[in-house]
Amino acid sequence: MTSGLQVVFQYFDDDGDSYLNYEEFNSLQLATGSETVDKATWPQVCEMFGCASDSGFDIAALASGYEGSSPAQLGKDAALVLKLHQAQQGHLEDGEAEEGDSDESGDLEEGVVDPNDQARVDALADHFALDARKR
């Protein structure tokens, strides 16, 4: 399991129960510019990924979802999570891009984080793991 996947999962697992419930999953979808799932189709979506609708997506189910997306998507989402976390902590500098800003090619703006910067993604994963243990 990649650190980027852990970063994304832990960021949106608000209650720290190791599952993305309906609301948490849709928060991830909204933040990453993906379509949300309506309540009526949630059970079918969960079933497609081998998870129960009452608990939601575990990290393996989320990994399966990323397998069906473009190869760079997970890196972009992990970079977005890092940026969101920095914004929550008040670490964005004046002039840095706000949530969802991108250049014309669809890539995240420079200065946010390089999705290929494994050391930075690993550090963020460690931070979220510590934060989750504190809950």
C-alpha positions in Angstrom: 0.0 0.0 0.0 1.4 3.3 -1.0 1.9 6.2 1.4 -0.1 8.4 -0.9 -3.1 6.1 -0.5 -2.7 6.2 3.3 -2.5 10.0 3.2 -5.7 10.4 1.3 -7.5 7.7 3.3 -6.5 9.0 6.7 -7.3 12.6 5.8 -10.9 11.8 4.9 -11.5 9.2 7.6 -12.8 11.9 10.0 -14.0 9.6 12.7 -10.8 7.5 12.6 -12.6 4.2 12.4 -10.6 2.9 9.3 -13.6 3.2 7.0 -14.8 5.9 4.7 -18.5 6.1 5.4 -21.0 7.7 3.0 -20.3 11.3 4.1 -16.5 10.8 4.3 -16.4 9.2 0.9 -18.4 12.0 -0.7 -16.0 14.5 1.0 -13.2 12.8 -0.8 -15.1 12.8 -4.1 -15.9 16.6 -3.8 -12.4 17.6 -2.8 -10.9 15.7 -5.7 -13.4 16.9 -8.3 -15.0 13.5 -8.7 -18.7 12.8 -8.9 -20.4 12.2 -5.6 -22.5 9.1 -4.9 -26.2 9.5 -3.9 -27.6 7.7 -0.9 -29.7 5.4 -3.1 -26.7 4.0 -5.1 -24.3 3.9 -2.1 -25.0 0.2 -1.4 -24.3 -0.8 -5.0 -21.1 1.2 -5.1 -19.9 -0.5 -1.9 -20.9 -3.9 -3.2 -18.8 -3.2 -6.4 -15.7 -2.7 -4.2 -16.4 -5.5 -1.8 -17.4 -3.5 1.2 -20.5 -3.1 3.4 -22.5 0.0 3.0 -23.0 0.4 6.7 -19.3 0.7 7.4 -18.1 2.0 4.0 -14.8 1.8 2.1 -11.7 0.4 3.9 -8.3 1.2 2.5 -8.2 -1.9 0.2 -11.5 -0.8 -1.4 -10.2 2.7 -1.9 -7.1 1.2 -3.5 -9.3 -0.8 -5.9 -11.0 2.5 -6.8 -7.7 4.1 -7.7 -6.7 1.1 -9.8 -9.5 2.1 -12.2 -8.4 5.7 -12.5 -5.5 7.3 -14.3 -2.0 6.4 -13.0 -1.3 10.0 -11.8 -4.6 10.5 -10.0 -3.5 9.1 -6.6 -0.4 11.4 -6.7 -2.6 14.4 -7.5 -5.0 13.5 -4.7 -2.2 13.0 -2.2 -0.7 16.4 -3.2 -4.2 18.0 -2.8 -4.5 16.5 0.7 -1.1 17.9 1.7 -2.2 21.3 0.5 -5.5 21.0 2.3 -3.7 20.0 5.5 -1.3 22.9 5.1 -4.2 25.3 4.7 -5.9 24.0 7.8 -2.7 24.4 9.8 -2.3 28.0 8.4 0.9 27.1 6.5 -0.1 28.3 3.0 1.9 31.3 2.0 0.3 34.4 0.5 -0.2 33.8 -3.2 -0.3 30.0 -3.0 -3.1 28.4 -4.8 -6.4 27.7 -3.1 -8.2 24.3 -3.0 -8.8 22.9 -6.5 -6.6 25.5 -8.3 -4.8 24.0 -11.3 -3.0 25.1 -14.4 -4.4 24.6 -17.9 -2.8 21.1 -18.2 -4.9 19.9 -15.2 -1.8 19.4 -13.0 -1.6 21.0 -9.6 0.2 24.3 -9.5 3.9 24.3 -8.8 4.9 24.9 -5.2 2.1 22.7 -3.7 3.9 19.4 -3.7 5.4 17.1 -6.2 3.4 13.9 -6.1 6.7 12.1 -6.9 8.4 13.6 -3.8 8.0 10.3 -1.8 9.8 11.7 1.2 7.3 14.5 1.6 4.3 12.2 1.0 5.8 9.7 3.5 6.2 12.4 6.1 2.6 13.4 5.7 1.5 9.8 6.0 3.5 9.6 9.3 1.8 12.8 10.5 -1.7 11.5 9.8 -0.9 8.1 11.4 0.2 9.9 14.6 -2.8 12.1 14.5 -5.1 9.1 14.1 -3.5 7.3 17.0 -4.1 10.4 19.2 -7.9 10.3 18.6 
